[in-house]
Amino acid sequence: MIVISQCANPGCNAEFDHREGELFCFRKPPGADGRPANTHSVQHFWLCAQCARSYYLESTHTAVVLRSRFDREATSHRSQFIAVA
Ligand SMILES: [Zn+2]
């Protein structure tokens, strides 16, 4: 079951609406937290339509980060930490 309450952008608090925006599913690396790979190892995030135009989410080895679609040169500086992977 997907439980999302609002936009993943920390600076935005738009309420989740499956009819718009963009949904991201990130699978945690198996065994990263000692549990087998199953549905509990998948994280779901959502960006509202407005944020999805400017940002996307990316999963790294250690975290899920918010990145600008328009500033790829400086993503490492602009990315925002969203969640522990
Ligand atoms: Zn938003």
PDB file of the backbone (N, CA, C, O) and the ligand in Angstrom, with CONECT records:
HET     ZN  A 101       1
ATOM      1  N   MET A   1       0.839  -1.198   0.000  1.00  0.00           N
ATOM      2  CA  MET A   1       0.000   0.000   0.000  1.00  0.00           C
ATOM      3  C   MET A   1       0.875   1.250   0.000  1.00  0.00           C
ATOM      4  O   MET A   1       1.829   1.371   0.769  1.00  0.00           O
ATOM      5  N   ILE A   2       0.527   2.145  -0.864  1.00  0.00           N
ATOM      6  CA  ILE A   2       1.292   3.381  -0.960  1.00  0.00           C
ATOM      7  C   ILE A   2       0.717   4.419  -0.001  1.00  0.00           C
ATOM      8  O   ILE A   2      -0.458   4.776  -0.079  1.00  0.00           O
ATOM      9  N   VAL A   3       1.546   4.879   0.877  1.00  0.00           N
ATOM     10  CA  VAL A   3       1.100   5.901   1.808  1.00  0.00           C
ATOM     11  C   VAL A   3       1.913   7.173   1.573  1.00  0.00           C
ATOM     12  O   VAL A   3       3.068   7.281   1.986  1.00  0.00           O
ATOM     13  N   ILE A   4       1.295   8.102   0.919  1.00  0.00           N
ATOM     14  CA  ILE A   4       1.935   9.384   0.659  1.00  0.00           C
ATOM     15  C   ILE A   4       0.969  10.469   1.093  1.00  0.00           C
ATOM     16  O   ILE A   4      -0.205  10.451   0.724  1.00  0.00           O
ATOM     17  N   SER A   5       1.454  11.389   1.855  1.00  0.00           N
ATOM     18  CA  SER A   5       0.559  12.428   2.336  1.00  0.00           C
ATOM     19  C   SER A   5       0.732  13.733   1.579  1.00  0.00           C
ATOM     20  O   SER A   5      -0.223  14.478   1.359  1.00  0.00           O
ATOM     21  N   GLN A   6       1.983  13.994   1.182  1.00  0.00           N
ATOM     22  CA  GLN A   6       2.194  15.266   0.500  1.00  0.00           C
ATOM     23  C   GLN A   6       3.427  15.243  -0.381  1.00  0.00           C
ATOM     24  O   GLN A   6       4.162  14.256  -0.431  1.00  0.00           O
ATOM     25  N   CYS A   7       3.635  16.334  -1.065  1.00  0.00           N
ATOM     26  CA  CYS A   7       4.756  16.487  -1.984  1.00  0.00           C
ATOM     27  C   CYS A   7       6.082  16.244  -1.270  1.00  0.00           C
ATOM     28  O   CYS A   7       6.264  16.641  -0.119  1.00  0.00           O
ATOM     29  N   ALA A   8       7.010  15.582  -1.977  1.00  0.00           N
ATOM     30  CA  ALA A   8       8.301  15.242  -1.376  1.00  0.00           C
ATOM     31  C   ALA A   8       9.216  16.450  -1.240  1.00  0.00           C
ATOM     32  O   ALA A   8      10.216  16.390  -0.525  1.00  0.00           O
ATOM     33  N   ASN A   9       8.895  17.523  -1.905  1.00  0.00           N
ATOM     34  CA  ASN A   9       9.705  18.735  -1.793  1.00  0.00           C
ATOM     35  C   ASN A   9       9.507  19.345  -0.405  1.00  0.00           C
ATOM     36  O   ASN A   9       8.397  19.734  -0.043  1.00  0.00           O
ATOM     37  N   PRO A  10      10.592  19.424   0.368  1.00  0.00           N
ATOM     38  CA  PRO A  10      10.476  19.954   1.735  1.00  0.00           C
ATOM     39  C   PRO A  10       9.919  21.377   1.768  1.00  0.00           C
ATOM     40  O   PRO A  10       9.329  21.805   2.761  1.00  0.00           O
ATOM     41  N   GLY A  11      10.116  22.100   0.667  1.00  0.00           N
ATOM     42  CA  GLY A  11       9.645  23.470   0.634  1.00  0.00           C
ATOM     43  C   GLY A  11       8.225  23.602   0.113  1.00  0.00           C
ATOM     44  O   GLY A  11       7.738  24.710  -0.112  1.00  0.00           O
ATOM     45  N   CYS A  12       7.571  22.483  -0.074  1.00  0.00           N
ATOM     46  CA  CYS A  12       6.217  22.477  -0.627  1.00  0.00           C
ATOM     47  C   CYS A  12       5.364  21.565   0.236  1.00  0.00           C
ATOM     48  O   CYS A  12       5.835  20.531   0.708  1.00  0.00           O
ATOM     49  N   ASN A  13       4.122  21.942   0.441  1.00  0.00           N
ATOM     50  CA  ASN A  13       3.263  21.065   1.252  1.00  0.00           C
ATOM     51  C   ASN A  13       1.969  20.731   0.533  1.00  0.00           C
ATOM     52  O   ASN A  13       0.919  20.570   1.156  1.00  0.00           O
ATOM     53  N   ALA A  14       2.057  20.629  -0.795  1.00  0.00           N
ATOM     54  CA  ALA A  14       0.881  20.239  -1.576  1.00  0.00           C
ATOM     55  C   ALA A  14       0.434  18.845  -1.158  1.00  0.00           C
ATOM     56  O   ALA A  14       1.264  17.957  -0.963  1.00  0.00           O
ATOM     57  N   GLU A  15      -0.865  18.652  -1.020  1.00  0.00           N
ATOM     58  CA  GLU A  15      -1.384  17.351  -0.630  1.00  0.00           C
ATOM     59  C   GLU A  15      -1.376  16.387  -1.811  1.00  0.00           C
ATOM     60  O   GLU A  15      -1.590  16.784  -2.957  1.00  0.00           O
ATOM     61  N   PHE A  16      -1.126  15.112  -1.511  1.00  0.00           N
ATOM     62  CA  PHE A  16      -1.013  14.084  -2.534  1.00  0.00           C
ATOM     63  C   PHE A  16      -2.280  13.991  -3.387  1.00  0.00           C
ATOM     64  O   PHE A  16      -3.398  13.948  -2.873  1.00  0.00           O
ATOM     65  N   ASP A  17      -2.072  13.961  -4.693  1.00  0.00           N
ATOM     66  CA  ASP A  17      -3.169  13.779  -5.633  1.00  0.00           C
ATOM     67  C   ASP A  17      -2.652  12.896  -6.761  1.00  0.00           C
ATOM     68  O   ASP A  17      -1.831  13.325  -7.572  1.00  0.00           O
ATOM     69  N   HIS A  18      -3.141  11.655  -6.807  1.00  0.00           N
ATOM     70  CA  HIS A  18      -2.604  10.699  -7.790  1.00  0.00           C
ATOM     71  C   HIS A  18      -2.909  11.097  -9.224  1.00  0.00           C
ATOM     72  O   HIS A  18      -2.320  10.545 -10.154  1.00  0.00           O
ATOM     73  N   ARG A  19      -3.818  12.044  -9.419  1.00  0.00           N
ATOM     74  CA  ARG A  19      -4.196  12.436 -10.778  1.00  0.00           C
ATOM     75  C   ARG A  19      -3.202  13.419 -11.406  1.00  0.00           C
ATOM     76  O   ARG A  19      -3.248  13.687 -12.607  1.00  0.00           O
ATOM     77  N   GLU A  20      -2.321  13.941 -10.585  1.00  0.00           N
ATOM     78  CA  GLU A  20      -1.348  14.878 -11.135  1.00  0.00           C
ATOM     79  C   GLU A  20       0.020  14.633 -10.513  1.00  0.00           C
ATOM     80  O   GLU A  20       0.176  13.790  -9.630  1.00  0.00           O
ATOM     81  N   GLY A  21       0.999  15.380 -10.988  1.00  0.00           N
ATOM     82  CA  GLY A  21       2.339  15.228 -10.438  1.00  0.00           C
ATOM     83  C   GLY A  21       3.010  13.961 -10.920  1.00  0.00           C
ATOM     84  O   GLY A  21       2.599  13.367 -11.917  1.00  0.00           O
ATOM     85  N   GLU A  22       4.043  13.551 -10.207  1.00  0.00           N
ATOM     86  CA  GLU A  22       4.847  12.415 -10.628  1.00  0.00           C
ATOM     87  C   GLU A  22       5.170  11.545  -9.427  1.00  0.00           C
ATOM     88  O   GLU A  22       5.578  12.032  -8.372  1.00  0.00           O
ATOM     89  N   LEU A  23       4.978  10.247  -9.612  1.00  0.00           N
ATOM     90  CA  LEU A  23       5.220   9.293  -8.541  1.00  0.00           C
ATOM     91  C   LEU A  23       6.558   8.592  -8.769  1.00  0.00           C
ATOM     92  O   LEU A  23       6.871   8.178  -9.886  1.00  0.00           O
ATOM     93  N   PHE A  24       7.332   8.466  -7.715  1.00  0.00           N
ATOM     94  CA  PHE A  24       8.634   7.811  -7.806  1.00  0.00           C
ATOM     95  C   PHE A  24       8.658   6.608  -6.873  1.00  0.00           C
ATOM     96  O   PHE A  24       8.205   6.682  -5.731  1.00  0.00           O
ATOM     97  N   CYS A  25       9.188   5.510  -7.371  1.00  0.00           N
ATOM     98  CA  CYS A  25       9.343   4.312  -6.546  1.00  0.00           C
ATOM     99  C   CYS A  25      10.821   3.949  -6.510  1.00  0.00           C
ATOM    100  O   CYS A  25      11.449   3.753  -7.551  1.00  0.00           O
ATOM    101  N   PHE A  26      11.361   3.862  -5.321  1.00  0.00           N
ATOM    102  CA  PHE A  26      12.770   3.503  -5.188  1.00  0.00           C
ATOM    103  C   PHE A  26      12.893   2.237  -4.365  1.00  0.00           C
ATOM    104  O   PHE A  26      12.351   2.131  -3.265  1.00  0.00           O
ATOM    105  N   ARG A  27      13.611   1.291  -4.918  1.00  0.00           N
ATOM    106  CA  ARG A  27      13.823   0.038  -4.206  1.00  0.00           C
ATOM    107  C   ARG A  27      15.112   0.135  -3.400  1.00  0.00           C
ATOM    108  O   ARG A  27      16.176   0.454  -3.931  1.00  0.00           O
ATOM    109  N   LYS A  28      14.993  -0.140  -2.142  1.00  0.00           N
ATOM    110  CA  LYS A  28      16.191  -0.128  -1.310  1.00  0.00           C
ATOM    111  C   LYS A  28      17.077  -1.305  -1.695  1.00  0.00           C
ATOM    112  O   LYS A  28      16.574  -2.367  -2.063  1.00  0.00           O
ATOM    113  N   PRO A  29      18.373  -1.126  -1.614  1.00  0.00           N
ATOM    114  CA  PRO A  29      19.277  -2.232  -1.917  1.00  0.00           C
ATOM    115  C   PRO A  29      18.979  -3.399  -0.976  1.00  0.00           C
ATOM    116  O   PRO A  29      18.881  -3.193   0.234  1.00  0.00           O
ATOM    117  N   PRO A  30      18.831  -4.630  -1.504  1.00  0.00           N
ATOM    118  CA  PRO A  30      18.545  -5.793  -0.654  1.00  0.00           C
ATOM    119  C   PRO A  30      19.603  -5.958   0.422  1.00  0.00           C
ATOM    120  O   PRO A  30      20.801  -5.899   0.148  1.00  0.00           O
ATOM    121  N   GLY A  31      19.152  -6.162   1.631  1.00  0.00           N
ATOM    122  CA  GLY A  31      20.090  -6.408   2.708  1.00  0.00           C
ATOM    123  C   GLY A  31      20.730  -5.171   3.287  1.00  0.00           C
ATOM    124  O   GLY A  31      21.515  -5.267   4.231  1.00  0.00           O
ATOM    125  N   ALA A  32      20.415  -4.010   2.747  1.00  0.00           N
ATOM    126  CA  ALA A  32      21.033  -2.781   3.231  1.00  0.00           C
ATOM    127  C   ALA A  32      20.699  -2.534   4.695  1.00  0.00           C
ATOM    128  O   ALA A  32      21.509  -2.011   5.460  1.00  0.00           O
ATOM    129  N   ASP A  33      19.477  -2.928   5.065  1.00  0.00           N
ATOM    130  CA  ASP A  33      19.086  -2.732   6.455  1.00  0.00           C
ATOM    131  C   ASP A  33      18.854  -4.061   7.159  1.00  0.00           C
ATOM    132  O   ASP A  33      18.193  -4.123   8.195  1.00  0.00           O
ATOM    133  N   GLY A  34      19.402  -5.113   6.587  1.00  0.00           N
ATOM    134  CA  GLY A  34      19.308  -6.415   7.235  1.00  0.00           C
ATOM    135  C   GLY A  34      18.043  -7.182   6.922  1.00  0.00           C
ATOM    136  O   GLY A  34      17.887  -8.321   7.363  1.00  0.00           O
ATOM    137  N   ARG A  35      17.117  -6.567   6.153  1.00  0.00           N
ATOM    138  CA  ARG A  35      15.883  -7.259   5.825  1.00  0.00           C
ATOM    139  C   ARG A  35      15.937  -7.754   4.380  1.00  0.00           C
ATOM    140  O   ARG A  35      16.624  -7.160   3.550  1.00  0.00           O
ATOM    141  N   PRO A  36      15.221  -8.829   4.075  1.00  0.00           N
ATOM    142  CA  PRO A  36      15.179  -9.302   2.682  1.00  0.00           C
ATOM    143  C   PRO A  36      14.422  -8.307   1.814  1.00  0.00           C
ATOM    144  O   PRO A  36      13.618  -7.519   2.310  1.00  0.00           O
ATOM    145  N   ALA A  37      14.690  -8.354   0.512  1.00  0.00           N
ATOM    146  CA  ALA A  37      14.001  -7.452  -0.409  1.00  0.00           C
ATOM    147  C   ALA A  37      12.535  -7.850  -0.515  1.00  0.00           C
ATOM    148  O   ALA A  37      12.213  -8.966  -0.924  1.00  0.00           O
ATOM    149  N   ASN A  38      11.681  -6.961  -0.157  1.00  0.00           N
ATOM    150  CA  ASN A  38      10.241  -7.198  -0.294  1.00  0.00           C
ATOM    151  C   ASN A  38       9.545  -5.858  -0.432  1.00  0.00           C
ATOM    152  O   ASN A  38      10.202  -4.842  -0.659  1.00  0.00           O
ATOM    153  N   THR A  39       8.260  -5.840  -0.301  1.00  0.00           N
ATOM    154  CA  THR A  39       7.531  -4.585  -0.508  1.00  0.00           C
ATOM    155  C   THR A  39       7.928  -3.518   0.504  1.00  0.00           C
ATOM    156  O   THR A  39       7.782  -2.323   0.251  1.00  0.00           O
ATOM    157  N   HIS A  40       8.431  -3.963   1.654  1.00  0.00           N
ATOM    158  CA  HIS A  40       8.814  -2.986   2.667  1.00  0.00           C
ATOM    159  C   HIS A  40      10.100  -2.261   2.291  1.00  0.00           C
ATOM    160  O   HIS A  40      10.466  -1.249   2.890  1.00  0.00           O
ATOM    161  N   SER A  41      10.774  -2.807   1.284  1.00  0.00           N
ATOM    162  CA  SER A  41      12.030  -2.174   0.910  1.00  0.00           C
ATOM    163  C   SER A  41      11.845  -1.173  -0.233  1.00  0.00           C
ATOM    164  O   SER A  41      12.815  -0.612  -0.743  1.00  0.00           O
ATOM    165  N   VAL A  42      10.591  -0.959  -0.627  1.00  0.00           N
ATOM    166  CA  VAL A  42      10.323   0.013  -1.683  1.00  0.00           C
ATOM    167  C   VAL A  42       9.767   1.293  -1.063  1.00  0.00           C
ATOM    168  O   VAL A  42       8.823   1.274  -0.274  1.00  0.00           O
ATOM    169  N   GLN A  43      10.379   2.385  -1.446  1.00  0.00           N
ATOM    170  CA  GLN A  43       9.927   3.670  -0.950  1.00  0.00           C
ATOM    171  C   GLN A  43       9.196   4.414  -2.059  1.00  0.00           C
ATOM    172  O   GLN A  43       9.614   4.389  -3.217  1.00  0.00           O
ATOM    173  N   HIS A  44       8.128   5.058  -1.706  1.00  0.00           N
ATOM    174  CA  HIS A  44       7.365   5.831  -2.677  1.00  0.00           C
ATOM    175  C   HIS A  44       7.401   7.307  -2.320  1.00  0.00           C
ATOM    176  O   HIS A  44       7.239   7.699  -1.164  1.00  0.00           O
ATOM    177  N   PHE A  45       7.617   8.103  -3.343  1.00  0.00           N
ATOM    178  CA  PHE A  45       7.625   9.552  -3.151  1.00  0.00           C
ATOM    179  C   PHE A  45       6.832  10.186  -4.278  1.00  0.00           C
ATOM    180  O   PHE A  45       6.718   9.636  -5.374  1.00  0.00           O
ATOM    181  N   TRP A  46       6.297  11.335  -3.985  1.00  0.00           N
ATOM    182  CA  TRP A  46       5.477  12.006  -4.988  1.00  0.00           C
ATOM    183  C   TRP A  46       5.839  13.486  -5.052  1.00  0.00           C
ATOM    184  O   TRP A  46       6.040  14.151  -4.036  1.00  0.00           O
ATOM    185  N   LEU A  47       5.912  13.973  -6.290  1.00  0.00           N
ATOM    186  CA  LEU A  47       6.103  15.410  -6.480  1.00  0.00           C
ATOM    187  C   LEU A  47       4.821  15.947  -7.091  1.00  0.00           C
ATOM    188  O   LEU A  47       4.281  15.352  -8.023  1.00  0.00           O
ATOM    189  N   CYS A  48       4.334  17.058  -6.579  1.00  0.00           N
ATOM    190  CA  CYS A  48       3.124  17.657  -7.131  1.00  0.00           C
ATOM    191  C   CYS A  48       3.428  18.151  -8.548  1.00  0.00           C
ATOM    192  O   CYS A  48       4.590  18.248  -8.942  1.00  0.00           O
ATOM    193  N   ALA A  49       2.399  18.455  -9.292  1.00  0.00           N
ATOM    194  CA  ALA A  49       2.569  18.851 -10.691  1.00  0.00           C
ATOM    195  C   ALA A  49       3.514  20.036 -10.822  1.00  0.00           C
ATOM    196  O   ALA A  49       4.334  20.088 -11.738  1.00  0.00           O
ATOM    197  N   GLN A  50       3.397  20.966  -9.922  1.00  0.00           N
ATOM    198  CA  GLN A  50       4.231  22.159  -9.984  1.00  0.00           C
ATOM    199  C   GLN A  50       5.696  21.824  -9.729  1.00  0.00           C
ATOM    200  O   GLN A  50       6.572  22.287 -10.459  1.00  0.00           O
ATOM    201  N   CYS A  51       5.967  21.030  -8.707  1.00  0.00           N
ATOM    202  CA  CYS A  51       7.344  20.665  -8.385  1.00  0.00           C
ATOM    203  C   CYS A  51       7.933  19.729  -9.438  1.00  0.00           C
ATOM    204  O   CYS A  51       9.126  19.797  -9.735  1.00  0.00           O
ATOM    205  N   ALA A  52       7.102  18.858 -10.001  1.00  0.00           N
ATOM    206  CA  ALA A  52       7.582  17.894 -10.988  1.00  0.00           C
ATOM    207  C   ALA A  52       8.082  18.591 -12.252  1.00  0.00           C
ATOM    208  O   ALA A  52       8.875  18.028 -13.005  1.00  0.00           O
ATOM    209  N   ARG A  53       7.618  19.804 -12.476  1.00  0.00           N
ATOM    210  CA  ARG A  53       8.094  20.556 -13.625  1.00  0.00           C
ATOM    211  C   ARG A  53       9.518  21.059 -13.418  1.00  0.00           C
ATOM    212  O   ARG A  53      10.266  21.240 -14.379  1.00  0.00           O
ATOM    213  N   SER A  54       9.879  21.280 -12.183  1.00  0.00           N
ATOM    214  CA  SER A  54      11.190  21.861 -11.884  1.00  0.00           C
ATOM    215  C   SER A  54      12.173  20.869 -11.276  1.00  0.00           C
ATOM    216  O   SER A  54      13.388  21.053 -11.352  1.00  0.00           O
ATOM    217  N   TYR A  55      11.627  19.810 -10.669  1.00  0.00           N
ATOM    218  CA  TYR A  55      12.488  18.888  -9.946  1.00  0.00           C
ATOM    219  C   TYR A  55      12.199  17.443 -10.289  1.00  0.00           C
ATOM    220  O   TYR A  55      11.147  17.112 -10.837  1.00  0.00           O
ATOM    221  N   TYR A  56      13.156  16.587  -9.956  1.00  0.00           N
ATOM    222  CA  TYR A  56      12.922  15.152 -10.013  1.00  0.00           C
ATOM    223  C   TYR A  56      13.616  14.537  -8.812  1.00  0.00           C
ATOM    224  O   TYR A  56      14.463  15.166  -8.178  1.00  0.00           O
ATOM    225  N   LEU A  57      13.254  13.323  -8.513  1.00  0.00           N
ATOM    226  CA  LEU A  57      13.865  12.649  -7.373  1.00  0.00           C
ATOM    227  C   LEU A  57      14.844  11.603  -7.869  1.00  0.00           C
ATOM    228  O   LEU A  57      14.611  10.942  -8.881  1.00  0.00           O
ATOM    229  N   GLU A  58      15.929  11.463  -7.152  1.00  0.00           N
ATOM    230  CA  GLU A  58      16.931  10.481  -7.520  1.00  0.00           C
ATOM    231  C   GLU A  58      17.356   9.706  -6.291  1.00  0.00           C
ATOM    232  O   GLU A  58      17.547  10.270  -5.214  1.00  0.00           O
ATOM    233  N   SER A  59      17.499   8.418  -6.469  1.00  0.00           N
ATOM    234  CA  SER A  59      17.939   7.574  -5.372  1.00  0.00           C
ATOM    235  C   SER A  59      19.434   7.316  -5.483  1.00  0.00           C
ATOM    236  O   SER A  59      19.915   6.828  -6.506  1.00  0.00           O
ATOM    237  N   THR A  60      20.154   7.642  -4.439  1.00  0.00           N
ATOM    238  CA  THR A  60      21.581   7.337  -4.412  1.00  0.00           C
ATOM    239  C   THR A  60      21.775   6.150  -3.485  1.00  0.00           C
ATOM    240  O   THR A  60      20.801   5.563  -3.014  1.00  0.00           O
ATOM    241  N   HIS A  61      23.002   5.796  -3.223  1.00  0.00           N
ATOM    242  CA  HIS A  61      23.252   4.655  -2.351  1.00  0.00           C
ATOM    243  C   HIS A  61      22.846   4.942  -0.919  1.00  0.00           C
ATOM    244  O   HIS A  61      22.542   4.027  -0.154  1.00  0.00           O
ATOM    245  N   THR A  62      22.842   6.190  -0.569  1.00  0.00           N
ATOM    246  CA  THR A  62      22.599   6.522   0.833  1.00  0.00           C
ATOM    247  C   THR A  62      21.336   7.318   1.088  1.00  0.00           C
ATOM    248  O   THR A  62      20.872   7.404   2.225  1.00  0.00           O
ATOM    249  N   ALA A  63      20.773   7.905   0.033  1.00  0.00           N
ATOM    250  CA  ALA A  63      19.628   8.774   0.278  1.00  0.00           C
ATOM    251  C   ALA A  63      18.804   9.019  -0.975  1.00  0.00           C
ATOM    252  O   ALA A  63      19.239   8.736  -2.091  1.00  0.00           O
ATOM    253  N   VAL A  64      17.621   9.545  -0.771  1.00  0.00           N
ATOM    254  CA  VAL A  64      16.796  10.013  -1.880  1.00  0.00           C
ATOM    255  C   VAL A  64      16.889  11.527  -1.868  1.00  0.00           C
ATOM    256  O   VAL A  64      16.662  12.170  -0.844  1.00  0.00           O
ATOM    257  N   VAL A  65      17.225  12.084  -3.018  1.00  0.00           N
ATOM    258  CA  VAL A  65      17.433  13.524  -3.069  1.00  0.00           C
ATOM    259  C   VAL A  65      16.557  14.185  -4.125  1.00  0.00           C
ATOM    260  O   VAL A  65      16.174  13.571  -5.121  1.00  0.00           O
ATOM    261  N   LEU A  66      16.260  15.434  -3.880  1.00  0.00           N
ATOM    262  CA  LEU A  66      15.482  16.249  -4.801  1.00  0.00           C
ATOM    263  C   LEU A  66      16.455  17.021  -5.679  1.00  0.00           C
ATOM    264  O   LEU A  66      17.343  17.705  -5.171  1.00  0.00           O
ATOM    265  N   ARG A  67      16.292  16.913  -6.996  1.00  0.00           N
ATOM    266  CA  ARG A  67      17.232  17.585  -7.875  1.00  0.00           C
ATOM    267  C   ARG A  67      16.512  18.460  -8.892  1.00  0.00           C
ATOM    268  O   ARG A  67      15.408  18.151  -9.342  1.00  0.00           O
ATOM    269  N   SER A  68      17.164  19.549  -9.235  1.00  0.00           N
ATOM    270  CA  SER A  68      16.583  20.480 -10.197  1.00  0.00           C
ATOM    271  C   SER A  68      16.740  19.935 -11.609  1.00  0.00           C
ATOM    272  O   SER A  68      17.802  19.418 -11.958  1.00  0.00           O
ATOM    273  N   ARG A  69      15.708  20.043 -12.416  1.00  0.00           N
ATOM    274  CA  ARG A  69      15.789  19.614 -13.809  1.00  0.00           C
ATOM    275  C   ARG A  69      16.567  20.610 -14.651  1.00  0.00           C
ATOM    276  O   ARG A  69      17.001  20.287 -15.757  1.00  0.00           O
ATOM    277  N   PHE A  70      16.742  21.802 -14.141  1.00  0.00           N
ATOM    278  CA  PHE A  70      17.340  22.867 -14.946  1.00  0.00           C
ATOM    279  C   PHE A  70      18.749  23.235 -14.540  1.00  0.00           C
ATOM    280  O   PHE A  70      19.346  24.150 -15.109  1.00  0.00           O
ATOM    281  N   ASP A  71      19.277  22.541 -13.575  1.00  0.00           N
ATOM    282  CA  ASP A  71      20.577  22.944 -13.053  1.00  0.00           C
ATOM    283  C   ASP A  71      21.450  21.717 -12.830  1.00  0.00           C
ATOM    284  O   ASP A  71      21.997  21.518 -11.746  1.00  0.00           O
ATOM    285  N   ARG A  72      21.571  20.906 -13.861  1.00  0.00           N
ATOM    286  CA  ARG A  72      22.272  19.627 -13.721  1.00  0.00           C
ATOM    287  C   ARG A  72      23.755  19.800 -13.428  1.00  0.00           C
ATOM    288  O   ARG A  72      24.367  18.925 -12.817  1.00  0.00           O
ATOM    289  N   GLU A  73      24.337  20.906 -13.852  1.00  0.00           N
ATOM    290  CA  GLU A  73      25.755  21.138 -13.612  1.00  0.00           C
ATOM    291  C   GLU A  73      26.068  21.203 -12.125  1.00  0.00           C
ATOM    292  O   GLU A  73      27.144  20.804 -11.679  1.00  0.00           O
ATOM    293  N   ALA A  74      25.128  21.700 -11.390  1.00  0.00           N
ATOM    294  CA  ALA A  74      25.373  21.927  -9.965  1.00  0.00           C
ATOM    295  C   ALA A  74      24.472  21.076  -9.072  1.00  0.00           C
ATOM    296  O   ALA A  74      24.145  21.465  -7.951  1.00  0.00           O
ATOM    297  N   THR A  75      24.081  19.922  -9.577  1.00  0.00           N
ATOM    298  CA  THR A  75      23.128  19.119  -8.816  1.00  0.00           C
ATOM    299  C   THR A  75      23.652  18.724  -7.453  1.00  0.00           C
ATOM    300  O   THR A  75      22.893  18.643  -6.488  1.00  0.00           O
ATOM    301  N   SER A  76      24.951  18.477  -7.373  1.00  0.00           N
ATOM    302  CA  SER A  76      25.480  18.027  -6.089  1.00  0.00           C
ATOM    303  C   SER A  76      25.356  19.125  -5.038  1.00  0.00           C
ATOM    304  O   SER A  76      25.303  18.851  -3.839  1.00  0.00           O
ATOM    305  N   HIS A  77      25.310  20.360  -5.501  1.00  0.00           N
ATOM    306  CA  HIS A  77      25.185  21.462  -4.557  1.00  0.00           C
ATOM    307  C   HIS A  77      23.730  21.839  -4.314  1.00  0.00           C
ATOM    308  O   HIS A  77      23.363  22.351  -3.257  1.00  0.00           O
ATOM    309  N   ARG A  78      22.917  21.569  -5.325  1.00  0.00           N
ATOM    310  CA  ARG A  78      21.523  21.989  -5.244  1.00  0.00           C
ATOM    311  C   ARG A  78      20.601  20.900  -4.707  1.00  0.00           C
ATOM    312  O   ARG A  78      19.496  21.192  -4.250  1.00  0.00           O
ATOM    313  N   SER A  79      21.041  19.668  -4.760  1.00  0.00           N
ATOM    314  CA  SER A  79      20.161  18.590  -4.355  1.00  0.00           C
ATOM    315  C   SER A  79      19.794  18.690  -2.880  1.00  0.00           C
ATOM    316  O   SER A  79      20.599  19.107  -2.048  1.00  0.00           O
ATOM    317  N   GLN A  80      18.586  18.308  -2.583  1.00  0.00           N
ATOM    318  CA  GLN A  80      18.129  18.346  -1.206  1.00  0.00           C
ATOM    319  C   GLN A  80      17.850  16.939  -0.706  1.00  0.00           C
ATOM    320  O   GLN A  80      17.230  16.124  -1.389  1.00  0.00           O
ATOM    321  N   PHE A  81      18.312  16.685   0.474  1.00  0.00           N
ATOM    322  CA  PHE A  81      18.090  15.395   1.095  1.00  0.00           C
ATOM    323  C   PHE A  81      16.610  15.193   1.394  1.00  0.00           C
ATOM    324  O   PHE A  81      15.968  16.061   1.986  1.00  0.00           O
ATOM    325  N   ILE A  82      16.073  14.053   0.986  1.00  0.00           N
ATOM    326  CA  ILE A  82      14.662  13.764   1.214  1.00  0.00           C
ATOM    327  C   ILE A  82      14.491  12.645   2.241  1.00  0.00           C
ATOM    328  O   ILE A  82      13.718  12.775   3.190  1.00  0.00           O
ATOM    329  N   ALA A  83      15.218  11.550   2.041  1.00  0.00           N
ATOM    330  CA  ALA A  83      15.045  10.416   2.938  1.00  0.00           C
ATOM    331  C   ALA A  83      16.263   9.513   2.894  1.00  0.00           C
ATOM    332  O   ALA A  83      17.025   9.528   1.927  1.00  0.00           O
ATOM    333  N   VAL A  84      16.438   8.744   3.922  1.00  0.00           N
ATOM    334  CA  VAL A  84      17.506   7.768   3.941  1.00  0.00           C
ATOM    335  C   VAL A  84      17.110   6.614   3.035  1.00  0.00           C
ATOM    336  O   VAL A  84      15.988   6.115   3.112  1.00  0.00           O
ATOM    337  N   ALA A  85      18.017   6.198   2.188  1.00  0.00           N
ATOM    338  CA  ALA A  85      17.706   5.095   1.261  1.00  0.00           C
ATOM    339  C   ALA A  85      17.677   3.776   2.005  1.00  0.00           C
ATOM    340  O   ALA A  85      17.432   2.732   1.402  1.00  0.00           O
TER     341      ALA A  85
HETATM  342 ZN    ZN A 101       5.229  20.304  -4.541  1.00  0.00          ZN2+
END
